Amino acid sequence: MEASRREPAPAATPRVDWESFYLNYRKPGYVPGFEIVHKLGGGMFGLVFKARKESIGKDYAIKFLKVDDDTVRDAVARELDTVQFFAQIDHPNLVSIEDKGSVDGIPYLVMSYAGQETLQKRLQQGGMTREEALHVFVQAARGVQALHDHSLVHFDLKPANVFLKGEVARVGDYGLSKLVSASRNSLSFGRGTPYYMAPEVLQRRGDARSDIYSLGVLLYECLYGDVPFRGDSEWEVLRKHEVATPEFPPHSLAADRAIVLRCLAKRPEDRFASVAELLRALQAPVALGESLVLGGPRPPSAPTPPPLPRDSADSPYGMPWRDPGVRRGPVARAVQGLVVGLDLAVAILLLPVRAVGTLVGRGAVWLFRLPFRILALLARLVGLLVVAGLVLLAVVVLWNLVAAV
């Protein structure tokens, strides 16, 4: 009788051991191939450290995901496989995901190092100019558009997830909201942050248009220095997102208000259909290298004008915005006429100078070339004489040969 075959028992999954983590994380090789340099920050999703890859000395950011127990860790570990879809995206305005793993039962992600500065820290330092705000916002929106192009939704857009390094803004922490949502019971955890959460997300009905709502909140905060809705509790903030209309400071531009209000529409179908449509409403390029449309932001309901040639003077840092409502009164026309008249007078006065300069310049060139032309003529004459002498010599030789015969 043949003995029954036994399937090998599955290897035991290591338990979550944060005590071992804090004792050993600074040791080289704790994360295979990396040396952890220092802590960058921490939050709802986990702890982030700057790490250096030992083989090439390049800096990365490693995020250790917060999990409460072994059961939650197993659920997160299963979801971690979905990160491969996010890792396929390569965009200059996204913090790329480079690798994943687990140590002491704690799952981690290896990401490109986008610096320690975030939009949240930048806003805490004081308000930004409109140009600075739009410069950062458009880059963040491009990163979100790249996610949407791959059928992926962020669901947790906020200033803390926009990383600034020099003039470049990158969106990070995409995919983590869904990844660890099973590990908390908070209303906001796993579904965004209340200040930036679309109304429908509370009913777990979010999609790409929920990111557009969050981008509207982000645009409002970049332009005016604060979020549109605040409250004494999480519930109060969420309730305002459902029913309240944002208030704008007196200095806000009408075109900006129209764009923000459309982003913050309560019904998803009333918002911009895509981030690309939002960027075009701002007259910003959807992708690097795309032609710009000048003339200032227009309300979303306004017809789209035909593209005009790019004017770099009106597009600092690649941005096309110009204040609308340029006035053309009689004083402005008079000043413009005076400037044109001065330009004409200067051109007339410079005409004789330019004529003399042209003649003198050409005369100097002619005099400079004259000796060389004479030398060239003499060389030709000498060449002709040499050829003539050779021909004469040949004739004489032939004549003597004939006479001798």
C-alpha positions in Angstrom: 0.0 0.0 0.0 1.4 3.3 -1.1 1.8 5.9 1.6 -0.2 9.1 1.2 1.8 12.2 0.1 1.8 15.2 2.3 1.8 18.8 1.1 4.6 20.8 2.7 3.4 23.2 5.4 3.5 26.8 4.4 6.3 28.8 5.9 5.3 30.8 8.9 4.9 34.5 8.2 7.1 36.6 10.6 5.1 38.6 13.0 5.1 42.4 13.1 8.0 43.3 15.3 8.3 47.1 15.7 10.6 46.6 18.7 13.1 44.9 16.6 12.7 47.6 13.9 13.6 50.4 16.3 16.6 48.5 17.6 18.0 47.6 14.2 16.8 49.9 11.5 20.0 52.0 11.6 22.2 49.0 11.0 23.6 48.8 7.4 21.8 46.0 5.5 18.7 46.0 7.7 16.9 46.6 4.5 18.9 44.5 2.1 21.1 46.7 -0.1 20.3 49.9 1.7 21.7 52.0 4.6 19.1 54.1 6.3 20.4 57.7 6.8 17.8 59.5 8.8 14.0 59.9 9.3 12.2 62.2 6.8 8.8 62.1 8.5 5.8 60.0 9.5 2.1 60.1 9.3 -1.0 58.0 9.0 0.4 55.6 6.5 3.8 54.9 8.0 7.3 56.1 8.7 9.5 57.5 5.9 13.3 57.4 6.0 16.0 58.6 3.7 18.2 55.6 2.6 21.3 55.2 0.5 21.7 52.3 -1.9 25.0 50.8 -0.9 26.0 49.6 -4.4 25.7 52.9 -6.2 25.4 55.5 -3.4 22.1 56.9 -4.7 19.5 58.3 -2.3 16.0 56.8 -2.0 13.1 57.2 0.3 11.8 54.0 2.1 8.3 54.0 3.7 7.6 51.4 6.3 3.8 50.9 6.4 2.0 51.1 9.7 0.1 47.9 10.5 -1.5 47.2 13.9 -1.3 43.4 14.0 -0.4 40.3 12.1 -3.9 39.9 10.6 -3.9 43.5 9.2 -0.3 42.9 8.0 -1.3 39.9 6.0 -4.1 41.9 4.3 -1.7 44.7 3.5 0.9 42.3 2.2 -1.7 40.9 -0.2 -2.6 44.4 -1.4 1.1 45.2 -1.8 1.1 43.2 -5.0 -1.1 45.9 -6.6 1.8 48.4 -6.2 3.3 46.9 -9.4 0.7 48.7 -11.4 1.7 52.1 -9.9 5.4 51.2 -10.3 4.9 51.0 -14.1 4.3 54.8 -14.3 7.3 57.0 -15.1 6.4 60.7 -15.0 8.5 63.7 -13.9 5.7 64.9 -11.6 5.3 61.6 -9.7 7.5 60.1 -7.0 8.3 56.8 -8.7 8.0 53.5 -6.8 11.2 51.5 -7.2 10.8 48.3 -5.1 8.9 46.7 -2.3 9.6 44.2 0.5 9.1 43.3 4.1 11.4 43.3 7.1 10.5 42.1 10.7 7.0 41.5 9.3 6.7 45.2 8.4 5.9 45.9 4.7 7.9 48.7 3.0 8.1 50.6 -0.3 11.3 52.0 -1.9 10.6 55.2 -3.7 12.7 57.8 -5.5 14.0 60.5 -3.3 12.0 63.7 -4.0 13.6 65.9 -1.2 12.4 66.8 2.2 10.3 69.9 1.3 6.6 69.5 0.8 3.9 71.9 -0.3 2.5 71.7 3.2 5.7 73.0 4.7 5.9 75.7 1.9 2.4 76.9 2.7 3.2 77.0 6.5 6.0 79.4 5.7 3.5 82.0 4.3 1.4 82.7 1.2 2.7 82.2 -2.3 2.3 84.5 -5.2 -0.3 83.6 -7.8 2.5 82.7 -10.2 4.2 80.4 -7.6 0.9 78.8 -6.6 0.0 78.0 -10.2 3.5 76.8 -11.0 3.3 74.2 -8.3 -0.3 73.3 -8.8 0.0 72.6 -12.5 2.8 70.2 -12.0 0.9 68.3 -9.3 -2.1 68.2 -11.6 0.0 66.7 -14.4 1.2 64.0 -12.0 -2.5 63.2 -11.2 -3.3 63.1 -14.9 -0.6 60.6 -15.4 -2.2 58.3 -12.8 -5.6 58.7 -14.4 -4.1 57.9 -17.8 -3.3 54.5 -16.3 -6.8 54.1 -14.8 -5.4 54.7 -11.3 -6.9 57.2 -8.7 -4.9 58.8 -5.9 -7.8 59.3 -3.3 -5.5 61.2 -0.8 -4.3 64.4 -2.5 -3.1 67.0 0.0 -0.2 69.4 0.3 1.8 66.8 2.5 1.8 64.5 -0.5 3.2 67.1 -3.0 7.0 67.1 -2.7 9.1 70.1 -3.8 12.7 69.8 -5.0 14.0 72.9 -6.7 11.5 74.1 -9.3 9.9 70.6 -9.6 6.8 69.4 -7.8 6.0 65.7 -7.6 3.0 63.8 -6.2 3.7 60.9 -3.9 1.9 58.4 -1.7 -0.4 57.3 -4.6 -1.9 53.9 -4.1 -1.2 53.9 -0.3 -4.8 55.0 0.6 -6.3 51.8 -0.7 -3.3 49.8 0.3 -3.7 50.2 4.1 -7.3 51.2 4.4 -8.0 47.9 6.2 -5.7 48.9 9.1 -7.7 51.8 10.5 -11.4 52.5 11.2 -11.2 56.3 11.0 -13.6 58.0 8.6 -10.7 59.6 6.8 -8.1 56.8 6.9 -7.9 55.0 3.6 -10.3 57.4 1.9 -8.4 60.7 1.9 -8.2 63.5 4.4 -11.4 65.4 5.5 -10.2 68.8 4.4 -9.6 67.5 0.8 -12.2 64.8 0.6 -14.9 64.8 -2.1 -18.4 64.4 -0.8 -19.1 61.1 -2.6 -16.0 59.5 -1.1 -17.7 59.3 2.3 -20.2 56.8 0.7 -17.2 55.0 -0.9 -18.4 56.0 -4.4 -15.2 57.8 -5.5 -13.5 57.8 -8.9 -11.1 60.0 -10.9 -13.5 62.9 -10.4 -12.9 62.7 -6.7 -9.3 63.6 -7.3 -10.4 66.6 -9.3 -12.4 67.7 -6.3 -9.3 67.3 -4.1 -7.3 69.3 -6.7 -9.8 72.1 -6.4 -9.2 72.2 -2.7 -5.5 72.2 -3.3 -5.8 75.0 -5.9 -7.9 77.1 -3.4 -5.2 76.6 -0.7 -2.3 77.4 -3.0 -4.0 80.6 -4.2 -5.5 81.8 -0.9 -3.4 80.2 1.8 -6.1 78.1 3.5 -8.6 75.3 2.8 -12.1 76.3 1.8 -13.8 74.4 4.7 -12.9 74.2 8.3 -14.8 72.9 11.4 -14.5 71.8 15.0 -14.8 68.2 14.1 -14.2 65.8 11.2 -18.0 65.4 10.8 -18.4 69.2 10.5 -15.8 69.5 7.8 -17.3 66.6 5.8 -20.8 68.1 6.2 -19.5 71.4 4.7 -18.1 69.5 1.8 -21.5 68.1 1.1 -23.6 71.3 1.4 -21.5 74.5 1.8 -20.2 76.9 -0.8 -16.6 78.2 -0.4 -16.0 81.8 0.2 -13.3 83.7 -1.6 -11.1 86.6 -0.6 -11.8 90.0 -2.2 -8.6 90.0 -4.3 -9.5 86.7 -6.0 -9.9 86.7 -9.8 -13.3 85.9 -11.3 -11.7 83.3 -13.6 -9.9 81.6 -10.7 -13.1 81.5 -8.7 -15.0 79.9 -11.6 -12.4 77.1 -12.0 -12.3 76.4 -8.3 -16.1 76.3 -8.0 -16.3 73.8 -10.9 -13.7 71.6 -9.3 -15.7 71.7 -6.0 -19.1 70.9 -7.5 -21.0 68.7 -5.2 -22.0 66.3 -8.0 -19.1 64.6 -9.8 -20.8 65.0 -13.2 -20.7 68.8 -12.7 -16.9 68.9 -12.3 -14.3 68.9 -15.0 -14.5 65.6 -16.9 -10.7 65.2 -16.6 -7.6 66.8 -15.2 -6.6 67.6 -18.7 -9.8 69.7 -19.1 -9.0 71.5 -15.8 -5.4 72.3 -17.0 -6.8 73.6 -20.3 -9.2 75.9 -18.4 -6.1 77.3 -16.7 -4.6 77.6 -20.1 -1.7 75.4 -18.9 0.0 72.6 -21.0 -1.4 69.2 -20.1 2.0 67.6 -21.0 5.5 68.9 -21.3 6.1 70.3 -24.8 2.5 71.0 -25.5 1.7 74.4 -27.0 0.4 77.1 -24.7 -2.6 79.3 -25.1 -2.0 82.9 -24.0 -4.4 85.5 -22.7 -5.1 84.6 -19.1 -7.4 82.0 -17.5 -11.0 82.0 -18.7 -14.2 80.7 -17.1 -15.0 77.1 -17.9 -18.1 78.1 -19.8 -16.2 80.4 -22.1 -15.5 79.1 -25.7 -12.0 77.9 -26.3 -10.0 80.4 -28.4 -7.7 79.2 -31.1 -4.1 78.7 -30.0 -1.7 81.6 -30.3 2.1 81.5 -30.7 3.9 81.1 -27.4 5.3 84.3 -25.9 8.1 83.4 -23.4 7.9 86.9 -21.9 4.4 86.2 -20.7 5.1 82.6 -19.7 7.6 82.6 -16.8 8.6 79.0 -15.7 6.5 77.6 -18.6 3.3 79.1 -17.2 1.0 81.2 -19.5 -1.1 83.2 -17.0 -1.6 86.9 -17.5 -4.0 89.0 -15.5 -7.2 89.4 -17.5 -9.0 92.7 -18.0 -6.2 94.8 -19.6 -7.6 98.3 -20.0 -7.3 100.3 -23.2 -8.3 103.8 -22.3 -7.4 107.2 -23.9 -4.4 107.6 -21.7 -3.0 104.2 -22.6 -3.6 104.9 -26.3 -1.8 108.3 -26.0 1.2 106.8 -24.2 1.3 104.0 -26.9 1.2 106.7 -29.6 4.0 108.6 -28.0 6.2 105.6 -27.7 5.6 104.7 -31.4 6.5 108.3 -32.4 9.7 108.2 -30.4 10.7 104.9 -32.0 10.1 106.5 -35.5 12.1 109.6 -34.7 15.0 107.6 -33.4 14.9 105.4 -36.6 15.0 108.5 -38.8 17.9 110.1 -36.8 19.9 106.9 -37.1 19.3 106.5 -40.8 22.3 108.6 -41.9 24.5 107.0 -39.3 23.6 103.5 -40.6 24.2 104.6 -44.2 27.7 106.0 -43.4 28.4 102.9 -41.3 27.4 100.7 -44.2 29.6 102.6 -46.7 32.6 102.8 -44.4 32.3 99.2 -43.6 32.1 98.0 -47.2 35.0 100.4 -48.2 37.2 99.0 -45.4 36.5 95.5 -46.6 37.3 96.4 -50.2 40.6 98.0 -49.2 41.5 95.0 -47.1 40.8 92.6 -50.0 42.7 94.8 -52.7 46.3 93.5 -52.0 45.1 89.9 -52.1 43.3 90.5 -55.4 46.5 92.1 -56.9 48.6 89.1 -55.6 46.1 86.7 -57.1 46.3 88.5 -60.5 50.1 88.4 -60.5 50.0 84.7 -59.6 47.8 84.1 -62.6 50.1 86.1 -64.9 53.2 84.2 -63.7 51.3 81.0 -64.3 50.4 82.0 -67.8 54.1 82.9 -68.6 55.3 79.6 -67.2 52.8 77.7 -69.4 53.8 79.8 -72.4 57.5 79.1 -71.8 56.9 75.4 -71.5 54.9 75.3 -74.7 57.6 77.3 -76.6 60.3 74.9 -75.2 58.3 71.9 -76.4 58.0 73.5 -79.9 61.7 74.2 -80.1 62.6 70.6 -79.1 60.3 69.2 -81.7 61.7 71.5 -84.4 65.3 70.4 -83.7 64.3 66.8 -83.8 62.6 67.2 -87.2 65.6 69.2 -88.5 68.1 66.5 -87.4 66.2 63.9 -89.3 
